[in-house]
Amino acid sequence: MDKSFWGNRRFYEEILIIGFPVALQNLLTTSAGMVDTIMIGTQGETALAAVGICSLFSMLLFSAYFGFCNGGIIFFAQYWGAKDEGGICRAYGLTLVTMMAAGLIFAAAAVFTPDFIMGIYTDKESIRAAGVPYLRIVGWSYPLQVLAMAIASLLRSIEKVKIPLFASIASIVTNTFLNWLLIFGMLGFPKLGVEGAAIGTLISQVVHILVLYIYCFLDKGSFVTRVRDHFRWSRSFVRQFFTKTIFVVCNEVSYGTGQLLLNIIIGRQIEEGIAAFAIFRVMEGFIFAFFGGLANASSVMVGKRVGAGEHLEGYRDAKRFVALVPLVTLFLLIIIIIFRNSILGLFGLGEQAQFYARGMLYIYALTGTIRTCNYMNNNIFRSGGESVFGTVIEFCGLFFISIPAAAISGLVLRLPFLAVFFMLYLDEFIRLGIILWYMNSGKWIKPVTSLGREGLANFRKQMALGGK
């Protein structure tokens, strides 16, 4: 492989500038989540499993609004590359409105029907009872979470990545401190257990929003505070926005729905397996902490170049990211596996649950490496303006391969828990070859800016000559 394939100093400097703060923010968030899980774990495996189930509903919310967020990022990054400030404001306004609609629906469901939601995820009455009060409180934080994500995504797309990091640090410190106070009843506060963790989450989201808005109001040129410009939508802009984002939304919603079905299957397995699965999700978060930084950097770097008409350089950067991600993922997984016993010992799991957690890590060393590669490809397709191909491939893999395999193995054949867990990732192996072929073709570069469209014909000629 040509040494130039791995990029030059510029490539890695941009990754550090754009991706490192995001990776650090994700790492801090995941670390705080691990501390929360350790605190909740002191309340017993039932409490741990209950909060783990509630986090799955939060992940479904994330899937519901993140489609619009990811769709908005297409426009943020490409308009930023084309230096179109009006386009950035319009895209932010429409992105926020669509995201908030999902946030309010999920908040209402969590606050007013928590027992129904818990019943969907698990048939274990003790887990349902422990999760209902947590979900009812934490549901109030969902609209705040959506607003914070919209602002942070815009700031990252225009390469102002430090402010979301600082806001996240303030939120994490608040959440951890309040959890310590309210879960255990320290410094004269009532001992609230799981409900205390929910209150800490809610207040920390308020702090998160306050820090973001204080910065935006102090920054006189901030796109976030130019409210009048957020709603200057033309019919052609709205049509273009939804044409690009609808498939991203469908991708995220179908993914979230698929994960819901898979989690329902997991929620009907052995209770020790459910508790171990909650711990696995925390450790998986460490992988996605670094991966999220790389994904954000790829969206900004590739999208900016496509928007500016620098398609060949954007294409080359994309291929570098696709090669880099599996290596980083595998390296991190090897480190976690080496220290697995020390890490798992922090959570207060029983011997059987620890056995399942170790087994999931071994399986994920293979499946997770492939999964992050597939995810990165799809993420880059979107930043380049292509939102259909990845959606169709992911939908088919999830609903025609993984879900049927998990359902048959877990609910019909009643196979061992780890065998059921492996089925969750079965589709990743089949999708890999198809996605890599499409990445290599360069057909995913579909600009939304006029400057980007002007350079497209020349890029197609260069690709026909072998990308030279």
C-alpha positions in Angstrom: 0.0 0.0 0.0 1.3 3.5 -1.0 2.6 5.4 2.1 0.6 8.5 0.9 -2.6 6.5 1.5 -2.3 7.0 5.2 -2.3 10.8 4.8 0.0 13.6 5.6 0.5 15.8 8.7 -2.5 18.0 7.7 -4.8 14.9 7.9 -3.8 13.9 11.4 -3.6 17.5 12.7 -7.2 18.0 11.6 -8.3 14.8 13.4 -6.6 16.0 16.6 -8.1 19.5 16.4 -11.7 18.3 15.5 -11.8 14.7 16.8 -9.8 14.7 20.0 -12.1 17.1 21.9 -15.1 15.0 20.9 -13.3 11.8 21.8 -12.4 13.3 25.2 -15.9 14.5 25.8 -17.3 11.0 24.9 -14.6 9.4 27.1 -15.6 11.6 30.1 -19.2 10.9 29.5 -18.6 7.2 29.4 -16.4 7.3 32.4 -19.1 9.2 34.3 -21.6 6.6 33.1 -19.4 3.8 34.5 -19.1 5.6 37.8 -22.9 5.9 37.9 -23.2 2.3 37.0 -20.8 1.4 39.9 -22.9 3.5 42.3 -26.2 2.0 41.1 -24.6 -1.5 41.3 -24.3 -1.1 45.0 -28.1 -1.2 45.1 -28.1 -4.7 43.7 -28.3 -6.5 40.3 -32.0 -5.8 40.0 -31.4 -2.0 40.2 -28.5 -2.3 37.8 -30.6 -4.2 35.3 -33.5 -1.7 35.7 -31.4 1.3 34.9 -29.8 -0.6 32.1 -33.2 -1.2 30.6 -34.1 2.5 31.0 -30.9 3.4 29.1 -32.1 1.3 26.2 -35.2 3.5 26.0 -32.9 6.5 26.0 -31.0 4.9 23.1 -34.2 4.5 21.2 -34.8 8.3 21.7 -31.3 8.9 20.4 -32.1 6.9 17.3 -35.3 8.9 16.8 -33.8 12.3 16.8 -30.3 11.5 15.7 -31.5 10.9 12.2 -32.5 14.5 11.9 -29.3 15.6 13.6 -27.1 13.5 11.2 -29.1 14.9 8.3 -28.5 18.4 9.6 -24.7 17.7 9.9 -24.7 17.1 6.1 -25.8 20.7 5.6 -23.8 22.2 8.5 -20.4 20.8 7.2 -21.0 21.4 3.5 -22.3 24.9 4.0 -19.4 25.6 6.3 -17.0 24.5 3.5 -18.8 26.8 1.1 -18.8 29.7 3.7 -22.7 30.0 3.4 -23.7 31.4 6.8 -27.4 31.8 5.9 -27.5 28.2 4.8 -26.0 27.1 8.2 -28.7 29.1 10.1 -31.6 27.7 8.1 -30.3 24.2 8.4 -29.9 24.5 12.2 -33.4 25.9 12.6 -35.0 23.1 10.7 -32.8 20.4 12.3 -33.7 21.7 15.8 -37.5 21.7 15.1 -37.5 18.2 13.8 -35.3 16.8 16.6 -37.4 18.5 19.3 -40.5 16.9 18.0 -39.0 13.5 18.7 -37.7 14.6 22.1 -41.1 15.8 23.3 -42.9 12.6 22.2 -40.4 10.4 24.1 -40.5 12.7 27.1 -44.2 12.3 27.3 -44.0 8.6 27.0 -41.4 8.3 29.7 -43.1 10.6 32.2 -46.7 9.4 31.7 -46.4 5.7 30.7 -43.2 4.4 32.3 -44.7 1.1 33.4 -45.9 0.4 29.9 -42.4 1.1 28.5 -40.7 -1.1 31.1 -43.1 -3.9 30.2 -42.1 -3.8 26.6 -38.4 -4.3 27.4 -38.6 -7.1 30.1 -41.0 -9.6 31.6 -39.1 -9.5 35.0 -41.5 -7.8 37.5 -38.8 -6.8 39.9 -36.8 -5.1 37.2 -39.9 -3.3 35.9 -40.8 -2.0 39.4 -37.3 -0.6 40.0 -37.1 1.1 36.6 -40.5 2.9 36.6 -39.6 5.8 39.0 -36.2 6.3 37.3 -37.8 6.6 33.9 -40.6 8.9 35.1 -38.0 11.4 36.4 -35.4 11.1 33.7 -38.0 11.6 31.0 -38.1 15.3 31.8 -34.4 15.6 30.7 -35.1 14.3 27.1 -35.9 17.7 25.5 -32.9 19.2 27.2 -30.8 16.4 25.8 -32.1 17.0 22.3 -31.4 20.8 22.5 -27.8 20.1 23.8 -27.2 17.7 21.0 -28.4 20.1 18.3 -26.2 22.9 19.6 -23.2 20.7 20.0 -23.5 19.2 16.5 -23.6 22.6 14.9 -20.6 23.9 16.9 -18.6 20.8 16.0 -19.5 21.0 12.3 -18.1 24.6 12.2 -15.0 23.4 14.1 -15.8 25.0 17.4 -15.3 21.7 19.3 -14.0 22.9 22.7 -17.3 24.5 23.9 -19.3 21.3 23.8 -16.4 19.7 25.6 -16.5 22.3 28.4 -20.3 22.1 28.7 -20.1 18.3 28.9 -17.5 18.5 31.6 -19.7 20.8 33.7 -22.7 18.4 33.2 -20.6 15.3 34.1 -19.2 16.8 37.3 -22.7 17.9 38.3 -24.2 14.5 37.6 -21.5 12.5 39.4 -21.6 14.8 42.5 -25.4 14.7 42.7 -25.5 10.9 42.2 -23.1 10.6 45.2 -25.3 12.8 47.3 -28.7 11.4 46.3 -28.0 7.7 45.7 -26.3 7.2 49.1 -27.8 10.1 51.1 -24.6 12.0 51.8 -24.2 15.4 53.5 -27.7 15.2 55.0 -29.5 14.6 51.7 -32.1 11.8 51.5 -31.0 8.4 50.4 -33.0 7.9 47.2 -31.2 5.1 45.4 -32.2 4.8 41.8 -34.5 7.8 41.9 -31.5 9.9 43.1 -29.6 8.9 40.0 -32.5 10.1 37.8 -32.6 13.5 39.6 -28.9 13.9 39.1 -29.3 13.2 35.4 -32.1 15.8 35.1 -30.2 18.6 36.9 -27.0 17.9 35.0 -28.8 18.4 31.7 -30.0 21.8 32.9 -26.3 22.7 33.6 -25.3 21.4 30.2 -27.8 23.7 28.4 -26.9 26.7 30.6 -23.2 26.5 29.7 -23.8 26.1 26.0 -26.2 29.1 25.9 -23.9 31.3 28.0 -21.1 30.7 25.4 -23.4 31.3 22.5 -24.7 34.6 23.9 -21.2 35.8 24.6 -20.2 34.8 21.0 -21.8 37.7 19.1 -21.5 35.9 15.7 -23.0 32.6 17.0 -25.4 30.9 14.6 -27.3 29.5 17.6 -28.5 32.9 18.7 -29.5 34.2 15.3 -33.1 33.0 15.8 -34.7 35.0 13.0 -32.4 33.4 10.5 -33.3 29.9 11.7 -36.7 30.0 10.1 -36.1 31.6 6.7 -36.9 28.5 4.8 -37.8 28.4 1.2 -39.7 25.6 -0.4 -36.7 24.5 -2.3 -34.6 24.4 0.8 -37.1 22.4 2.8 -37.5 20.0 -0.1 -33.7 19.6 -0.4 -33.4 19.2 3.4 -36.0 16.4 3.7 -34.8 14.7 0.5 -31.4 14.3 2.1 -32.5 13.7 5.6 -35.5 11.4 5.2 -33.4 8.4 4.5 -31.0 9.2 7.4 -34.0 9.5 9.7 -35.4 6.2 8.3 -32.0 4.6 8.9 -31.8 5.8 12.5 -35.5 5.0 13.3 -35.2 1.5 11.7 -32.0 1.0 13.6 -33.6 2.1 16.8 -36.6 -0.1 16.2 -34.3 -3.0 15.4 -32.3 -2.5 18.5 -35.6 -2.3 20.5 -36.6 -5.7 19.2 -33.1 -7.1 19.9 -33.2 -5.7 23.4 -36.7 -7.2 24.0 -35.1 -10.6 23.1 -32.2 -9.9 25.5 -34.6 -8.7 28.2 -36.2 -12.2 28.1 -33.0 -14.1 28.8 -31.5 -15.1 32.1 -31.4 -12.2 34.7 -27.6 -12.5 35.2 -27.2 -12.1 31.4 -29.4 -8.9 31.4 -27.2 -7.4 34.2 -24.0 -8.3 32.4 -25.4 -6.8 29.2 -25.9 -3.5 31.0 -22.2 -3.6 32.0 -21.2 -4.5 28.5 -23.0 -1.4 27.1 -20.9 0.7 29.5 -17.6 -0.8 28.2 -18.8 -0.6 24.6 -19.2 3.1 25.3 -15.4 3.4 25.8 -15.0 2.1 22.3 -17.5 4.5 20.9 -15.9 7.4 22.8 -12.8 7.3 20.6 -14.8 6.1 17.6 -17.2 9.1 18.0 -14.3 11.5 17.8 -13.1 9.9 14.6 -16.7 9.8 13.2 -17.2 13.5 14.0 -13.8 14.4 12.4 -14.7 12.4 9.3 -18.1 14.2 9.0 -16.6 17.6 9.2 -13.4 17.0 7.1 -15.1 15.0 4.3 -18.3 17.2 4.3 -16.3 20.4 4.3 -14.3 19.3 1.3 -17.3 18.0 -0.6 -19.1 21.3 0.0 -16.1 23.3 -1.2 -15.8 21.2 -4.3 -12.5 19.4 -3.2 -14.0 16.0 -3.9 -10.9 14.0 -4.6 -9.3 15.1 -1.4 -12.5 14.3 0.5 -12.6 10.9 -1.1 -9.0 10.1 -0.1 -9.6 11.3 3.5 -12.7 9.0 3.6 -10.7 6.0 2.7 -8.1 6.8 5.3 -10.7 7.0 8.0 -12.2 3.6 6.9 -8.7 2.0 7.2 -7.9 3.7 10.5 -11.1 2.9 12.5 -10.9 -0.9 12.6 -7.3 -0.6 13.8 -8.2 1.8 16.6 -11.2 -0.3 17.6 -9.2 -3.5 17.8 -6.5 -1.9 19.8 -8.9 -0.5 22.4 -10.7 -3.9 22.7 -7.4 -5.7 23.3 -6.7 -3.3 26.1 -10.1 -3.8 27.7 -9.8 -7.6 27.4 -6.3 -7.5 29.1 -7.8 -5.6 32.1 -11.2 -7.3 32.0 -11.1 -8.9 35.4 -10.1 -5.6 37.1 -12.8 -3.7 35.2 -15.6 -6.2 35.8 -14.7 -6.4 39.5 -15.8 -2.8 39.9 -19.5 -3.4 39.3 -20.4 -5.9 42.0 -21.6 -8.6 39.6 -22.0 -12.2 40.7 -19.8 -15.0 39.3 -22.3 -16.0 36.6 -22.9 -12.4 35.4 -19.1 -11.8 35.2 -18.8 -15.0 33.1 -21.4 -13.6 30.6 -19.7 -10.2 30.6 -16.3 -11.7 29.7 -17.8 -13.8 27.0 -19.5 -10.8 25.4 -16.1 -9.0 25.3 -14.4 -11.9 23.5 -17.2 -12.0 20.9 -17.2 -8.2 20.5 -13.4 -8.2 19.8 -14.4 -9.6 16.3 -17.9 -8.3 15.7 -17.2 -4.8 17.2 -14.2 -4.2 14.9 -16.3 -4.9 11.9 -19.3 -3.0 13.2 -17.4 0.3 13.7 -16.0 -0.1 10.2 -19.5 -0.4 8.7 -20.7 2.5 10.8 -17.9 4.7 9.7 -18.6 4.0 6.0 -22.2 4.9 6.4 -21.3 8.0 8.3 -19.0 9.2 5.5 -21.7 8.4 2.9 -24.0 10.8 4.7 -21.4 13.6 5.0 -20.8 13.3 1.2 -24.5 13.8 0.6 -25.6 10.1 0.0 -28.2 9.0 2.5 -30.0 6.1 0.7 -27.4 3.3 0.1 -26.3 2.9 3.7 -29.9 3.0 4.9 -31.0 0.2 2.7 -28.1 -2.1 3.4 -28.4 -1.6 7.2 -32.1 -2.1 7.2 -31.9 -5.3 5.2 -29.0 -6.7 7.4 -30.8 -5.9 10.7 -34.3 -7.0 9.9 -33.6 -9.9 7.5 -30.5 -11.4 9.3 -29.8 -10.3 12.9 -33.3 -10.0 14.3 -34.6 -13.3 12.9 -31.4 -15.1 14.0 -31.6 -13.6 17.5 -35.3 -14.3 17.9 -35.0 -17.9 16.8 -31.9 -18.6 18.9 -33.2 -16.8 22.0 -37.0 -17.3 22.0 -37.5 -20.5 20.1 -34.4 -22.7 20.4 -33.5 -21.2 23.9 -29.8 -21.3 23.1 -27.2 -20.2 25.7 -27.1 -16.5 26.4 -23.7 -15.8 24.6 -24.9 -17.6 21.5 -27.9 -15.2 21.4 -25.6 -12.2 21.9 -23.5 -13.2 18.9 -26.6 -13.2 16.7 -27.0 -9.5 17.4 -24.1 -8.8 15.1 -24.5 -11.4 12.5 -25.4 -9.0 9.7 -22.2 -7.0 10.1 -20.1 -9.7 8.3 -22.4 -9.7 5.3 -22.7 -5.9 5.0 -18.9 -5.3 5.1 -18.0 -6.3 1.6 -20.9 -4.4 0.0 -20.2 -1.3 1.9 -16.5 -1.3 1.1 -17.2 -1.7 -2.6 -19.5 1.4 -2.5 -17.0 3.4 -0.6 -14.3 2.7 -3.2 -16.6 3.6 -6.1 -16.9 7.3 -4.9 -20.6 7.3 -6.0 -21.6 8.5 -2.5 -20.2 12.1 -3.2 -23.4 14.1 -3.8 -22.9 17.8 -2.8 -25.8 20.0 -1.5 -23.9 23.3 -2.3 -23.6 25.0 -5.7 -19.8 25.1 -5.3 -19.7 21.4 -4.6 -21.9 20.6 -7.6 -19.7 22.6 -9.9 -16.7 20.3 -9.2 -18.6 17.0 -9.5 -18.1 16.4 -13.2 -14.4 16.8 -12.9 -14.3 14.4 -10.0 -16.1 11.7 -12.0 -13.5 12.1 -14.7 -10.7 11.7 -12.1 -12.4 8.6 -10.7 -12.6 7.1 -14.2 -8.9 7.6 -14.5 -8.3 5.7 -11.2 -8.6 8.6 -8.8 -5.6 10.6 -10.0 
